[in-house]
């Protein structure tokens, strides 16, 4: 039987004994005496697949967002519609949990629980920061790929969805390529997820709209507090947000401005080398005019030589990057030390990425749509792609899903365009505002219990392990 697991059989008649399920786009094995019907127009439009029936595995990776679970809900709800999908499994703690054969049966979760994932923050399946690294650890990576496909085969995994950012899409791409190399029938689709908004080839990333909405609101609230206590001596507050390489998150706080004098007054972006003298002049002038100054800084602010302003090179993270030790705190010391202006620092930290109580309804809907589109892609025979968002032309905002090869996404970062930033580098301009404003529209209705949000909690029914423990 000829097999192309990337779905390149358009226009061919399936082998005898295979039946195309027109309603679901799947194929199922059939008794040999059942003849395949004459080709219809629809059969020529959709890629024709060889038989592929089996189980779904979905997992999450990297830092969570307020809407990453909506993508999982989209995968589960869409997968339940297709008869070629027998069971729906979740990998606990990303690729690391899969390597340890820690799988749960999402088919056992109630409809209400899966629906509740749409407003539940963090990673319901658990996440990890773990990379199968062929460049630095080729022998170990080869063993881990062997183990990964042993797990896939042991549990009849034929459809794999990995939700994450740059490194996660690299893992998905490697898995797709390895399946082709091993002639293992597997379809792999990446589901975009990152508050950093730095994945290429997609208009934006699920998770970004919600962090932009929460951070802009928080800047407005902090500004109201600081300005109400401003005296003739003046004060400065420096707010640190996430975003190591790209400044999309920091830039999004410009949405808090309703008037030129509104906060934030200065936004420091990783894309713009830090100029301390110009920064201090701007703070001094703002305090003189308004008696207070609100600064937002991306955690990955860069020195003129390209090094990270707050990097602690004595400590490395899971990917070998120096730990960022606090740009806002360091800047506050500089402002007070050089200007003798009362200065405080605020680090929004985890709160900004898990604030489902004030997440964007637009963001949540698009995260759900990405999960649904991923399932439809594999049902149609696609593999080796990431779902992307494509913005429609025109004044009214709308977005559709499409597919982009994973090889175009993996380990590539999309930075804030320079022409979306003011000439002095201290503020995003109207091009950015027009881009970002639609992404924060709408509020997710989160149910409450005793005055607090009620989140979905998975039962996490473990699938029995059949392999020896991972070494």
C-alpha positions as CSV (number, residue, x, y, z in Angstrom):
1,X,0.0,0.0,0.0
2,X,1.4,3.4,-0.9
3,X,1.4,5.7,2.0
4,X,2.1,9.4,2.3
5,X,1.4,10.6,5.8
6,X,1.5,14.2,4.7
7,X,-1.7,13.8,2.7
8,X,-0.3,14.0,-0.9
9,X,-2.7,11.6,-2.5
10,X,-5.1,14.0,-4.1
11,X,-7.3,12.5,-6.8
12,X,-6.3,8.9,-6.2
13,X,-8.7,6.0,-5.6
14,X,-8.1,4.4,-2.2
15,X,-6.9,0.8,-2.1
16,X,-9.4,-2.0,-2.0
17,X,-10.7,-2.6,1.5
18,X,-10.5,1.0,2.6
19,X,-13.6,3.2,2.9
20,X,-13.6,6.9,3.0
21,X,-15.9,8.4,5.6
22,X,-17.2,11.4,3.8
23,X,-18.9,12.9,6.8
24,X,-15.7,13.1,8.8
25,X,-12.9,13.1,6.3
26,X,-11.5,9.9,7.8
27,X,-11.1,6.5,6.3
28,X,-12.0,3.3,7.9
29,X,-11.1,-0.3,7.0
30,X,-13.9,-2.1,5.3
31,X,-14.7,-5.6,4.2
32,X,-13.0,-6.3,0.8
33,X,-16.3,-6.8,-1.0
34,X,-17.4,-3.2,-0.3
35,X,-16.5,-1.2,-3.4
36,X,-15.4,2.3,-3.2
37,X,-18.0,4.6,-4.8
38,X,-17.2,6.7,-8.0
39,X,-15.1,9.7,-7.3
40,X,-17.1,12.8,-6.5
41,X,-16.1,16.4,-6.7
42,X,-15.5,16.5,-2.9
43,X,-13.1,13.6,-3.1
44,X,-10.9,15.5,-5.5
45,X,-11.1,18.7,-3.4
46,X,-9.8,17.2,-0.2
47,X,-6.4,15.4,0.0
48,X,-7.0,11.7,-0.2
49,X,-5.4,9.6,2.6
50,X,-4.5,6.1,3.2
51,X,-6.3,4.5,6.1
52,X,-5.3,6.0,9.5
53,X,-7.3,5.3,12.5
54,X,-6.0,5.6,16.1
55,X,-5.6,7.8,19.1
56,X,-5.1,11.5,19.6
57,X,-2.3,12.8,21.9
58,X,-2.4,16.5,22.9
59,X,0.2,18.2,25.2
60,X,1.2,21.7,26.3
61,X,4.7,23.2,26.6
62,X,6.5,26.3,27.8
63,X,5.0,29.1,29.8
64,X,1.2,28.9,30.2
65,X,-1.3,31.6,29.1
66,X,-4.8,32.6,30.2
67,X,-6.2,30.8,27.1
68,X,-4.0,27.9,26.3
69,X,-6.6,25.5,27.8
70,X,-9.1,26.9,25.3
71,X,-7.0,25.3,22.6
72,X,-7.0,22.0,24.4
73,X,-10.8,22.3,24.6
74,X,-10.9,22.9,20.9
75,X,-8.8,19.8,20.2
76,X,-11.0,17.6,22.4
77,X,-14.3,18.9,21.3
78,X,-13.4,18.7,17.6
79,X,-11.8,15.3,18.0
80,X,-15.0,13.8,19.5
81,X,-16.7,14.5,16.2
82,X,-14.5,12.1,14.1
83,X,-14.9,8.4,14.0
84,X,-11.3,7.7,12.9
85,X,-10.2,9.0,16.4
86,X,-10.7,6.3,18.9
87,X,-9.4,7.8,22.1
88,X,-8.2,11.2,23.2
89,X,-5.1,11.3,25.4
90,X,-3.3,14.1,27.1
91,X,0.4,14.2,27.9
92,X,1.2,15.3,31.4
93,X,3.9,18.0,31.5
94,X,4.5,18.2,27.8
95,X,7.1,16.1,26.0
96,X,8.8,15.2,29.3
97,X,5.7,13.5,30.5
98,X,5.2,11.7,27.2
99,X,8.8,10.4,27.4
100,X,7.9,9.1,30.9
101,X,4.7,7.5,29.5
102,X,2.5,9.7,31.7
103,X,-0.7,9.9,29.7
104,X,-4.2,10.7,30.8
105,X,-7.5,9.7,29.2
106,X,-9.3,12.9,28.2
107,X,-12.2,10.8,26.8
108,X,-13.1,10.2,30.5
109,X,-13.6,13.9,31.1
110,X,-17.2,15.3,31.1
111,X,-18.4,17.7,28.5
112,X,-18.8,20.3,31.3
113,X,-15.2,19.9,32.4
114,X,-13.9,20.3,28.8
115,X,-16.1,23.4,28.3
116,X,-14.7,24.8,31.6
117,X,-11.2,24.7,30.2
118,X,-12.1,27.7,28.0
119,X,-12.0,30.0,31.1
120,X,-9.4,28.1,33.2
121,X,-5.9,29.6,33.3
122,X,-2.5,27.9,33.4
123,X,-1.8,24.5,31.7
124,X,-4.4,22.0,32.7
125,X,-2.3,19.1,31.3
126,X,0.8,20.4,33.0
127,X,3.7,21.9,31.0
128,X,7.5,21.7,30.8
129,X,10.6,23.5,29.5
130,X,12.3,20.5,27.9
131,X,13.9,20.3,24.5
132,X,15.0,17.2,22.5
133,X,18.3,18.8,21.6
134,X,20.0,17.2,18.6
135,X,22.6,20.0,18.3
136,X,24.1,19.9,21.8
137,X,23.1,16.4,22.9
138,X,22.7,14.3,19.8
139,X,23.1,10.8,21.4
140,X,20.6,11.6,24.1
141,X,18.3,13.2,21.6
142,X,18.4,10.0,19.5
143,X,17.5,7.9,22.5
144,X,14.7,10.2,23.4
145,X,13.2,10.0,19.9
146,X,13.4,6.2,20.1
147,X,11.5,6.4,23.4
148,X,9.0,8.9,22.1
149,X,8.0,6.6,19.2
150,X,7.9,3.6,21.5
151,X,5.3,5.5,23.6
152,X,3.4,6.4,20.4
153,X,3.3,2.8,19.2
154,X,2.4,1.4,22.6
155,X,-0.6,3.6,22.8
156,X,-1.5,3.7,19.1
157,X,-0.9,7.5,18.8
158,X,-1.6,8.5,15.2
159,X,-2.5,12.2,15.7
160,X,-0.2,14.5,17.8
161,X,-0.9,18.1,18.8
162,X,1.7,20.2,20.6
163,X,0.7,23.6,22.0
164,X,3.5,26.0,22.6
165,X,5.9,28.6,21.3
166,X,9.2,28.6,19.3
167,X,10.9,25.7,21.0
168,X,7.7,23.7,21.2
169,X,7.1,24.1,17.4
170,X,10.7,22.9,16.9
171,X,9.8,19.7,18.9
172,X,6.7,19.2,16.8
173,X,8.7,19.7,13.6
174,X,11.3,17.1,14.7
175,X,8.6,14.7,15.6
176,X,7.0,15.1,12.2
177,X,10.3,14.6,10.4
178,X,11.1,11.6,12.5
179,X,7.8,10.0,11.7
180,X,8.5,10.3,8.0
181,X,12.0,8.9,8.5
182,X,10.7,5.9,10.5
183,X,7.7,5.4,8.1
184,X,5.5,5.6,11.2
185,X,2.0,6.7,10.3
186,X,1.6,9.9,12.4
187,X,0.2,13.3,11.8
188,X,1.6,16.2,13.7
189,X,0.2,19.7,14.0
190,X,1.5,22.5,16.2
191,X,-0.9,24.7,18.0
192,X,0.4,28.3,18.6
193,X,0.7,29.5,22.1
194,X,2.8,32.3,23.5
195,X,2.1,35.6,25.4
196,X,5.4,36.8,23.8
197,X,3.7,37.0,20.4
198,X,7.0,36.3,18.7
199,X,6.0,33.3,16.4
200,X,6.5,34.2,12.7
201,X,4.0,33.8,9.9
202,X,1.0,34.3,12.1
203,X,-0.7,37.7,12.6
204,X,-0.5,37.2,16.3
205,X,-0.4,34.4,18.9
206,X,-3.1,33.1,21.2
207,X,-2.3,34.3,24.7
208,X,-1.0,37.7,23.6
209,X,-4.4,39.5,23.5
210,X,-5.2,38.5,27.1
211,X,-1.8,39.5,28.6
212,X,-2.1,42.8,26.6
213,X,-5.5,43.4,28.1
214,X,-4.5,42.6,31.7
215,X,-1.3,44.6,31.6
216,X,-2.8,47.7,30.0
217,X,-5.5,47.6,32.7
218,X,-2.9,47.2,35.5
219,X,-0.9,50.1,34.2
220,X,-4.0,52.3,34.3
221,X,-4.7,51.2,37.9
222,X,-1.1,51.7,39.1
223,X,-1.0,55.1,37.3
224,X,-4.2,56.2,39.1
225,X,-2.6,55.1,42.4
226,X,0.8,56.8,41.9
227,X,-0.7,60.0,40.5
228,X,-3.0,60.4,43.4
229,X,-0.1,60.4,45.8
230,X,2.2,62.6,43.7
231,X,3.7,65.5,45.5
232,X,5.9,68.4,44.5
233,X,8.9,66.1,45.1
234,X,7.7,63.8,42.3
235,X,7.8,60.0,42.0
236,X,8.5,57.3,39.5
237,X,7.1,53.8,39.2
238,X,8.8,51.2,37.0
239,X,6.7,48.2,35.9
240,X,8.4,45.1,34.6
241,X,6.6,42.8,32.2
242,X,7.5,39.6,30.4
243,X,9.1,39.4,27.0
244,X,12.7,38.3,26.8
245,X,13.6,38.9,23.1
246,X,10.6,40.7,21.7
247,X,8.8,43.7,23.0
248,X,5.2,43.0,22.1
249,X,4.0,42.6,25.7
250,X,5.7,45.8,26.9
251,X,4.5,47.7,23.8
252,X,0.9,46.6,24.4
253,X,0.7,48.7,27.6
254,X,0.4,51.7,25.3
255,X,-3.2,50.7,25.0
256,X,-3.7,52.2,28.5
257,X,-3.2,55.7,27.1
258,X,-6.4,57.7,26.4
259,X,-4.6,61.1,26.4
260,X,-1.0,62.0,25.6
261,X,-0.2,62.7,29.3
262,X,-1.6,59.3,30.4
263,X,0.6,56.5,31.5
264,X,2.7,54.8,30.5
265,X,5.0,57.7,29.8
266,X,8.0,55.6,28.7
267,X,8.1,52.0,27.4
268,X,11.5,50.3,27.2
269,X,11.6,47.6,24.5
270,X,14.2,44.8,24.0
271,X,14.4,45.9,20.3
272,X,15.7,49.3,21.2
273,X,19.2,49.4,22.9
274,X,19.0,51.1,26.3
275,X,20.3,54.7,26.4
276,X,20.6,55.6,30.0
277,X,21.2,59.3,29.5
278,X,18.2,59.8,27.2
279,X,16.1,57.7,29.6
280,X,17.0,59.8,32.6
281,X,16.3,63.0,30.7
282,X,12.9,61.7,29.7
283,X,12.0,60.7,33.3
284,X,13.2,64.0,34.7
285,X,11.2,66.0,32.2
286,X,8.0,63.9,32.8
287,X,8.2,64.2,36.6
288,X,8.7,68.0,36.2
289,X,5.6,68.3,34.0
290,X,3.3,65.8,35.7
291,X,4.9,65.2,39.1
292,X,5.0,61.5,38.4
293,X,6.3,59.1,35.7
294,X,5.2,55.6,34.9
295,X,7.8,53.4,33.0
296,X,7.1,50.0,31.5
297,X,10.1,47.8,30.8
298,X,10.3,44.5,29.0
299,X,12.4,42.0,31.0
300,X,14.7,41.4,28.1
301,X,15.9,45.1,27.8
302,X,19.2,45.2,26.0
303,X,22.4,47.2,26.5
304,X,24.0,48.9,23.5
305,X,26.3,45.9,23.0
306,X,23.3,43.6,22.8
307,X,23.7,42.0,26.2
308,X,20.7,41.7,28.5
309,X,20.5,44.6,30.9
310,X,19.4,42.4,33.9
311,X,21.0,39.0,33.0
312,X,22.4,37.0,35.8
313,X,25.0,34.9,33.9
314,X,25.8,32.8,37.0
315,X,22.3,31.2,36.7
316,X,21.0,29.5,33.6
317,X,17.5,28.4,32.8
318,X,16.5,25.0,31.2
319,X,17.4,26.2,27.8
320,X,20.8,27.6,28.8
321,X,19.7,31.2,28.9
322,X,21.0,33.5,31.7
323,X,18.3,34.1,34.3
324,X,16.9,37.6,34.2
325,X,17.2,39.1,37.7
326,X,15.0,42.2,37.5
327,X,15.2,45.0,35.0
328,X,12.7,47.2,36.9
329,X,14.6,46.9,40.2
330,X,17.9,47.8,38.6
331,X,16.4,50.8,36.7
332,X,14.7,52.1,39.9
333,X,18.2,52.1,41.6
334,X,19.5,54.1,38.7
335,X,16.7,56.6,38.7
336,X,16.9,57.2,42.5
337,X,20.7,57.2,42.4
338,X,21.0,59.7,39.5
339,X,17.9,61.9,40.0
340,X,17.1,61.5,43.7
341,X,13.5,60.9,42.7
342,X,11.4,58.6,44.8
343,X,11.1,55.4,42.8
344,X,9.3,52.0,43.2
345,X,9.4,48.9,41.0
346,X,6.6,46.5,40.3
347,X,7.1,43.1,38.7
348,X,3.9,41.7,37.2
349,X,5.4,38.2,37.0
350,X,3.1,35.2,36.7
351,X,-0.1,37.3,37.3
352,X,0.0,38.7,33.8
353,X,-0.1,35.4,32.0
354,X,-2.7,33.6,34.2
355,X,-5.3,36.4,34.6
356,X,-8.3,34.5,33.1
357,X,-10.7,36.7,35.1
358,X,-9.8,39.6,32.8
359,X,-8.8,37.8,29.6
360,X,-9.8,38.8,26.1
361,X,-12.9,37.2,24.7
362,X,-11.3,37.6,21.2
363,X,-8.2,35.8,22.4
364,X,-10.1,33.0,23.9
365,X,-12.2,32.4,20.8
366,X,-9.2,32.4,18.6
367,X,-7.3,29.9,20.9
368,X,-10.3,27.6,20.7
369,X,-10.4,28.0,16.9
370,X,-6.7,27.0,16.6
371,X,-7.4,23.8,18.5
372,X,-10.3,22.9,16.3
373,X,-8.4,23.7,13.1
374,X,-5.6,21.5,14.2
375,X,-7.9,18.5,14.4
376,X,-9.5,19.3,11.1
377,X,-6.1,19.4,9.5
378,X,-5.1,15.9,10.5
379,X,-8.5,14.5,9.5
380,X,-7.8,16.0,6.1
381,X,-4.4,14.2,6.0
382,X,-2.2,17.2,6.9
383,X,1.0,16.9,9.0
384,X,4.0,19.0,9.7
385,X,2.2,22.3,10.0
386,X,1.3,24.9,12.7
387,X,-2.1,26.5,12.8
388,X,-1.7,30.3,12.1
389,X,-4.1,33.3,12.3
390,X,-4.6,35.4,9.2
391,X,-6.1,38.8,9.6
392,X,-8.7,39.9,7.0
393,X,-8.2,43.1,5.1
394,X,-10.5,46.0,5.9
395,X,-11.5,48.2,8.8
396,X,-13.6,45.6,10.7
397,X,-11.4,43.1,12.5
398,X,-11.7,39.4,11.7
399,X,-9.2,36.5,11.7
400,X,-9.3,33.1,10.0
401,X,-7.1,30.0,10.6
402,X,-4.6,28.6,8.1
403,X,-1.5,26.4,8.1
404,X,2.2,27.1,7.9
405,X,4.9,24.5,7.7
406,X,6.5,23.9,11.0
407,X,10.0,24.2,9.5
408,X,9.2,27.9,8.9
409,X,8.2,28.4,12.5
410,X,10.7,26.4,14.6
411,X,13.3,28.5,16.5
412,X,12.4,31.7,14.6
413,X,11.5,34.9,16.5
414,X,9.3,37.7,15.2
415,X,10.3,41.0,16.6
416,X,8.4,44.3,16.8
417,X,8.9,46.2,13.6
418,X,11.1,49.3,14.0
419,X,8.6,51.5,12.0
420,X,5.9,50.6,14.7
421,X,8.1,52.5,17.3
422,X,8.5,56.2,17.8
423,X,11.7,57.9,16.5
424,X,13.1,58.3,20.1
425,X,12.4,54.6,20.8
426,X,10.3,55.2,23.9
427,X,6.8,54.5,22.7
428,X,5.0,52.3,20.1
429,X,3.2,54.4,17.5
430,X,-0.2,54.4,16.0
431,X,0.6,51.5,13.6
432,X,1.1,49.2,16.7
433,X,-2.1,50.6,18.4
434,X,-4.2,49.8,15.3
435,X,-2.7,46.3,15.2
436,X,-3.1,45.5,18.9
437,X,-6.4,47.2,19.9
438,X,-8.8,44.6,18.4
439,X,-7.0,41.7,20.1
440,X,-8.1,42.8,23.6
441,X,-11.8,43.2,22.8
442,X,-14.5,41.4,24.9
443,X,-14.5,39.8,28.3
444,X,-14.6,36.1,29.1
445,X,-17.5,35.3,31.4
446,X,-15.9,33.3,34.2
447,X,-18.4,31.5,36.5
448,X,-17.9,32.1,40.2
449,X,-18.3,30.2,43.4
450,X,-18.4,31.9,46.8
451,X,-17.2,35.1,45.2
452,X,-14.2,33.7,43.4
453,X,-13.6,32.1,39.9
454,X,-14.6,28.5,39.4
455,X,-12.0,26.7,37.3
456,X,-12.2,23.4,35.6
457,X,-10.2,20.6,37.2
458,X,-9.4,17.4,35.2
459,X,-9.8,14.0,36.8
460,X,-6.5,13.0,35.1
461,X,-7.3,9.3,34.7
462,X,-4.0,7.7,34.0
463,X,-3.5,5.3,31.1
464,X,-1.8,2.1,32.2
465,X,1.9,2.1,31.4
466,X,3.1,-0.7,29.2
467,X,6.8,0.2,28.7
468,X,9.8,-0.2,31.1
469,X,10.6,3.0,33.0
470,X,12.6,5.6,31.1
471,X,16.3,5.6,31.8
